[in-house]
Amino acid sequence: MKDLSRIRRAGLEQKVMTADEAALLFSHQMVVGASGFTKAGDSKEVLKALARRAKNETLQVTLITGASLGHDTDARLAEANALYKRMPFQVDRVLREKINKGNILFTDQHLSETAELIHGYLPYIDLAVIEAAYIEEDGSIVPTTSVGNSVSFAATAKKVIIEINTAVPCEIYGLHDIFLQENYPHRNFIPIISAEVRVGRKSIALDPEKIAAIVFTHQTDSPADIAPPDAKTTAIAAHLINFFENEVKTGRLTDRLLPLQAGIGKVANAVLAGLEKGNFYDLSMYSEVLQDSTFDLIDSGKLRFASASSITVSESCYKRIFDNLDTYREKIVLRPQNISNAPGLIRRLGIIAINTAIEFDIYGNVNSTHIAGTHIMNGIGGSGDFARNAYLSIFVTQAASKEDKISHLLPMVSHVDHNEHDVDVLVTDFGLADLRGLAPRERALLIINNCAHPDYKQELLSYFERACELRQGQTPHILEEAFSWHTRLRETGTMKRI
Amino acid sequence: MKDLSRIRRAGLEQKVMTADEAALLFSHQMVVGASGFTKAGDSKEVLKALARRAKNETLQVTLITGASLGHDTDARLAEANALYKRMPFQVDRVLREKINKGNILFTDQHLSETAELIHGYLPYIDLAVIEAAYIEEDGSIVPTTSVGNSVSFAATAKKVIIEINTAVPCEIYGLHDIFLQENYPHRNFIPIISAEVRVGRKSIALDPEKIAAIVFTHQTDSPADIAPPDAKTTAIAAHLINFFENEVKTGRLTDRLLPLQAGIGKVANAVLAGLEKGNFYDLSMYSEVLQDSTFDLIDSGKLRFASASSITVSESCYKRIFDNLDTYREKIVLRPQNISNAPGLIRRLGIIAINTAIEFDIYGNVNSTHIAGTHIMNGIGGSGDFARNAYLSIFVTQAASKEDKISHLLPMVSHVDHNEHDVDVLVTDFGLADLRGLAPRERALLIINNCAHPDYKQELLSYFERACELRQGQTPHILEEAFSWHTRLRETGTMKRI
C-alpha cells in the first residue's frame, strides 16, 4: 500500500505519515479545502482521522469541498461535531439533519462559484486535503476520479495534505484537463469550443514546499447507487426523447443534438438509455458527473465525447473504466468544476441541461433544494449554473408521490432556486410543457394541462382561474392561499382536501 | 429631413416612403422586431403609424425589442390594441396596466437571452424596424444610440424597415462594436477581455434585398428623467462607497475596482457621483446603459472606458455627446445586448453589478419585478444576467417607503428574481449587509440588523426567531405567515400592525 514509486519528487518521502498523524495538522476554526465531487476522488483516510480526533476535543472547521463526499465521511464529521460550516454541497443524511437543526452552518452555493470565493474574498484555505494518483517529479499532482475545486485549493491553501490512493492506477494520467483561471482583473477567455477541446495541463501545479503530509490509502470510491428505471422515470424519459425527436423534425436541432448535461440519478440514466435507442448519433456531453449510463452510451458508439468534473459509477463500471483507460482517455475528460460549470461555456456550447426538481409551480418556478421552503435536502449544486445559461433548460420530477398525497406541481413553490426566467421545459410522468417564449398566463395553462397529476389538476386550474379573477396581474396569485397545499400536508399528511 | 445622402447604397432611394405607407407592410399576427433599448435608438415614426393603423382594424402583432421604447410608443400601441404579445422588457404605464389585466401577454426575459430565442426556436421575425444613422454602400446600417437586438433582427428578419434619423449625426460611425455570434453548434468564443476591446464591425450587416422601406425622421430620443439625489439615495451611495473603500483596504479590490455595471436610476447616478469624489481611478464600466453620470465620470478623468448597449441621457447630455463625438468615440462603445449582457463576459471581467430591488427578504432573495407577487412593474431586464455571474452582485433599495407603511425588507419576497445563491451584498439607506460565504441563518441576522427600517426590525427578528423555534431548517420559515405583511398591506394599507 505504501508505494513510494508514486512519490516521484525527490525529498517528499519524508512527508509520509499515517492519517492520524496528519490529522494533528488541523486546528480549531481552520478553513479546510478537500477534494471530492459526487463521492468521487475524496479523502478516504485523513478526514475520517480528523473526525476521530474531534470526538475527544473541541475542533471545528469550515469544510469546503468540490461537492458531496463518499464513505460516510460527512456523517462521521457531523457526528463528531467537527464541522462549524460546510459548503458548497452535501448529500449526507446525518449532516443534513444537523444542518436543519441549526447545529452546523451550510452555505449552499452554485458549484461554479466556490472557486471564485476561494480566489476572491473567503479567508484563505488553511489546509487542503487532496486525493492523488501520484506526485510528479515537479511536485505537481495527478488527481483521481474527480477534479472539483482541487486546482484552486492547491493554488491557494497554505498547506496541503496529499492522499495517494494506490487503488487508482497511475495510467489515469492524461484523463484530466487542468486549467487555472487567472485572477481578476487579468482573466483571459477559456478557448473551449466543444466538449473534447483540451486547454490545460495533465496535473495540478503545487508548490512542493506546501506539502505538509503524504498519506497512503488503497480504497475505491463509494459506488453510485444505481436504481433500475421504474414506470415513472421511463415515462419521463419517453416524453423527453419524443420532444428531442420533434425538435429534430422541426429543424431546431440536428440528430447530433447539442452537448448534454444531466443531473445525477435515475431520470438521467433513463434519458441516456433512451438516447441509446433513438435515432441520434455523434452525441457529446458537457456535464458535471459521468455515470454508468454515460459509459454505456460511449460503448454503444452513440456518444462521441464526454466532459465532466467527476466519475461516479457502480463498482462494475469503475472496474470497466480502469481496465480500459487507454480507450476512455480518448473519449472523456475531467475538468475543474469552475470550468465544467462555467456560465460562459454553457452558453457558448449551447448545452441541453436536464436536472431534477423537488417541486415546480404553475408559472414554471423550480425548487431544487428545500422541503416546505425550510428544510434543505442536498443543495443547488450545479443546476443553477446550467439552467440559467443553457440553450435548453429542462427540469423533471414525478407529478405526485407518497401514494399521491404529495403533488410536485403546486400553486407556488416554497423556495425558488430557478425562476420562471430560467426554465424552458418541464416534464413529469404525465407529460411535457414547452415554455419557450410564453408569458406566465400561457405557461400556467400548459403546465397544468400537460404535467399535473389528475388528482390535482382541477384544483390547480381553480387556483389559477380564481387568481386571475381576484387579483389579475402578470403572474396571478392569491398570496394568502399560495402555500396552503404545503400547510395542508403538514397538518393532515396529504395535499388533498379531505 | 429627407437627406438622400444618408442612403449610400445605390438603388435603395426607391424604397423611401412615408411612415404610414411603411405601416401597410404589417399584417395581423406578425412577429415584429424593433430597435430600441432603454428609450434609445427606437423607431420614432413607423411604430406610431402602426398604432394609428391598428385603431381602425384588427391588427395585433408580437413586438420584440431590445428593451424599453421612448416617445409613448408602447402606450400608443397598447391603446390601439396593436399588441398581442410584448417582450422582453417594458416600462410603460399604459402597457403595464393592460399586461396586468391580462389583455396583453408579456414575456419577461433575461435581456441576454432574447437573441438566443430569435436565432433558436421562436418563429422567425417577419418584419423588423431599425433606426439607423445612415445606410452604407454595402447595404449595412450604422445604428444610432443603441444596438439592442438589432443585429439579430437584421440577420433573421424576412423584411426590414429602416428609419433613418437625421437628428443623429453621421459622425456616430465608429461608436459601435457589432459582433454576431455564430449559430449553434458552431459558436466561437468572444475575445473581449476588458471593456475597451473591440471585436466586431462598425455597422450592422444587412442584405439590401430585405429592405422593404426606408422612412426618414428627425427626432431625438426621449430624454432620461434625471431625478436629483435625495437623502435616501445619498445614504445608499455612501454605504456602497464606504464598502468599496474597505474592499480596497483589505486588498480584495484595487483602487481601480473592477468593471462596473449599474442599473438605471437615481441610485446608480448617486453611486457614480460618489466614485467621482472617492480615491478611485482608471475605472471602467461594462454595463447595459450609459447615463449622464457616466459621462460626468468620464469628463472627470476617473472613468477610463465605458461599454454598454445604449445611451440614455438628458437633453443637455445628449447634445454634449453629439458635440464631442471625436472625444467620446475613444471612451465608449455600444454593443449588441447579448454581448453587453453575456454571462461568460460578466464572469470573465469580474463585474461589480449594482441593481435595484423592489423588495428583498431576510435570507437575501430579491424581487425586482412584481408588486405583491402578482402585478409586474417593468421586468427583470439585464439584472439576472449580471447578478448571477458578477464578481460582486449588489442590490439596493430603500428600507421603507410611503410614509414607512411599506417595508422593502420582508420575511419572504412575494416573487423571486434573484435567489439567495445570487446575491452578495444588500444595501438600504440604513446600512449594508455583506453576505458572501454566509449561511441563511447568518444572513438573516446580518440583513435585519444592518438593513431594516427601525419600525420593522423587531418584527423581522421575531419572525426569524419563531421560525427557527417552530420549524427549524436551513432556511427557517413559517409558510402560513410568510406573506402576512403583503396581506396586511392589501387589507389595511400598511404593513404595520395597527
Boltz contact constraints between the chains, C-beta under 6 A:
constraints:
  - contact:
      token1: [A, 99]
      token2: [B, 474]
      max_distance: 6.0
  - contact:
      token1: [A, 100]
      token2: [B, 472]
      max_distance: 6.0
  - contact:
      token1: [A, 100]
      token2: [B, 473]
      max_distance: 6.0
  - contact:
      token1: [A, 100]
      token2: [B, 474]
      max_distance: 6.0
  - contact:
      token1: [A, 101]
      token2: [B, 472]
      max_distance: 6.0
  - contact:
      token1: [A, 105]
      token2: [B, 439]
      max_distance: 6.0
  - contact:
      token1: [A, 106]
      token2: [B, 439]
      max_distance: 6.0
  - contact:
      token1: [A, 106]
      token2: [B, 474]
      max_distance: 6.0
  - contact:
      token1: [A, 107]
      token2: [B, 437]
      max_distance: 6.0
  - contact:
      token1: [A, 107]
      token2: [B, 439]
      max_distance: 6.0
  - contact:
      token1: [A, 110]
      token2: [B, 421]
      max_distance: 6.0
  - contact:
      token1: [A, 117]
      token2: [B, 437]
      max_distance: 6.0
  - contact:
      token1: [A, 121]
      token2: [B, 252]
      max_distance: 6.0
  - contact:
      token1: [A, 121]
      token2: [B, 436]
      max_distance: 6.0
  - contact:
      token1: [A, 122]
      token2: [B, 437]
      max_distance: 6.0
  - contact:
      token1: [A, 184]
      token2: [B, 258]
      max_distance: 6.0
  - contact:
      token1: [A, 184]
      token2: [B, 350]
      max_distance: 6.0
  - contact:
      token1: [A, 185]
      token2: [B, 258]
      max_distance: 6.0
  - contact:
      token1: [A, 187]
      token2: [B, 348]
      max_distance: 6.0
  - contact:
      token1: [A, 188]
      token2: [B, 193]
      max_distance: 6.0
  - contact:
      token1: [A, 189]
      token2: [B, 189]
      max_distance: 6.0
  - contact:
      token1: [A, 189]
      token2: [B, 191]
      max_distance: 6.0
  - contact:
      token1: [A, 191]
      token2: [B, 189]
      max_distance: 6.0
  - contact:
      token1: [A, 193]
      token2: [B, 188]
      max_distance: 6.0
  - contact:
      token1: [A, 252]
      token2: [B, 121]
      max_distance: 6.0
  - contact:
      token1: [A, 258]
      token2: [B, 184]
      max_distance: 6.0
  - contact:
      token1: [A, 258]
      token2: [B, 185]
      max_distance: 6.0
  - contact:
      token1: [A, 343]
      token2: [B, 343]
      max_distance: 6.0
  - contact:
      token1: [A, 343]
      token2: [B, 344]
      max_distance: 6.0
  - contact:
      token1: [A, 343]
      token2: [B, 347]
      max_distance: 6.0
  - contact:
      token1: [A, 343]
      token2: [B, 389]
      max_distance: 6.0
  - contact:
      token1: [A, 344]
      token2: [B, 343]
      max_distance: 6.0
  - contact:
      token1: [A, 344]
      token2: [B, 344]
      max_distance: 6.0
  - contact:
      token1: [A, 344]
      token2: [B, 347]
      max_distance: 6.0
  - contact:
      token1: [A, 347]
      token2: [B, 343]
      max_distance: 6.0
  - contact:
      token1: [A, 347]
      token2: [B, 344]
      max_distance: 6.0
  - contact:
      token1: [A, 348]
      token2: [B, 187]
      max_distance: 6.0
  - contact:
      token1: [A, 350]
      token2: [B, 184]
      max_distance: 6.0
  - contact:
      token1: [A, 373]
      token2: [B, 477]
      max_distance: 6.0
  - contact:
      token1: [A, 373]
      token2: [B, 479]
      max_distance: 6.0
  - contact:
      token1: [A, 374]
      token2: [B, 471]
      max_distance: 6.0
  - contact:
      token1: [A, 374]
      token2: [B, 473]
      max_distance: 6.0
  - contact:
      token1: [A, 374]
      token2: [B, 475]
      max_distance: 6.0
  - contact:
      token1: [A, 374]
      token2: [B, 476]
      max_distance: 6.0
  - contact:
      token1: [A, 374]
      token2: [B, 477]
      max_distance: 6.0
  - contact:
      token1: [A, 375]
      token2: [B, 473]
      max_distance: 6.0
  - contact:
      token1: [A, 376]
      token2: [B, 474]
      max_distance: 6.0
  - contact:
      token1: [A, 380]
      token2: [B, 421]
      max_distance: 6.0
  - contact:
      token1: [A, 384]
      token2: [B, 421]
      max_distance: 6.0
  - contact:
      token1: [A, 388]
      token2: [B, 388]
      max_distance: 6.0
  - contact:
      token1: [A, 389]
      token2: [B, 343]
      max_distance: 6.0
  - contact:
      token1: [A, 416]
      token2: [B, 416]
      max_distance: 6.0
  - contact:
      token1: [A, 416]
      token2: [B, 419]
      max_distance: 6.0
  - contact:
      token1: [A, 419]
      token2: [B, 416]
      max_distance: 6.0
  - contact:
      token1: [A, 421]
      token2: [B, 110]
      max_distance: 6.0
  - contact:
      token1: [A, 421]
      token2: [B, 380]
      max_distance: 6.0
  - contact:
      token1: [A, 421]
      token2: [B, 384]
      max_distance: 6.0
  - contact:
      token1: [A, 436]
      token2: [B, 121]
      max_distance: 6.0
  - contact:
      token1: [A, 437]
      token2: [B, 107]
      max_distance: 6.0
  - contact:
      token1: [A, 437]
      token2: [B, 117]
      max_distance: 6.0
  - contact:
      token1: [A, 437]
      token2: [B, 122]
      max_distance: 6.0
  - contact:
      token1: [A, 439]
      token2: [B, 105]
      max_distance: 6.0
  - contact:
      token1: [A, 439]
      token2: [B, 106]
      max_distance: 6.0
  - contact:
      token1: [A, 439]
      token2: [B, 107]
      max_distance: 6.0
  - contact:
      token1: [A, 471]
      token2: [B, 374]
      max_distance: 6.0
  - contact:
      token1: [A, 472]
      token2: [B, 100]
      max_distance: 6.0
  - contact:
      token1: [A, 472]
      token2: [B, 101]
      max_distance: 6.0
  - contact:
      token1: [A, 473]
      token2: [B, 100]
      max_distance: 6.0
  - contact:
      token1: [A, 473]
      token2: [B, 374]
      max_distance: 6.0
  - contact:
      token1: [A, 473]
      token2: [B, 375]
      max_distance: 6.0
  - contact:
      token1: [A, 474]
      token2: [B, 99]
      max_distance: 6.0
  - contact:
      token1: [A, 474]
      token2: [B, 100]
      max_distance: 6.0
  - contact:
      token1: [A, 474]
      token2: [B, 106]
      max_distance: 6.0
  - contact:
      token1: [A, 474]
      token2: [B, 376]
      max_distance: 6.0
  - contact:
      token1: [A, 475]
      token2: [B, 374]
      max_distance: 6.0
  - contact:
      token1: [A, 477]
      token2: [B, 373]
      max_distance: 6.0
  - contact:
      token1: [A, 477]
      token2: [B, 374]
      max_distance: 6.0
  - contact:
      token1: [A, 479]
      token2: [B, 373]
      max_distance: 6.0
  - contact:
      token1: [A, 479]
      token2: [B, 483]
      max_distance: 6.0
  - contact:
      token1: [A, 479]
      token2: [B, 486]
      max_distance: 6.0
  - contact:
      token1: [A, 480]
      token2: [B, 487]
      max_distance: 6.0
  - contact:
      token1: [A, 483]
      token2: [B, 479]
      max_distance: 6.0
  - contact:
      token1: [A, 486]
      token2: [B, 479]
      max_distance: 6.0
  - contact:
      token1: [A, 487]
      token2: [B, 480]
      max_distance: 6.0
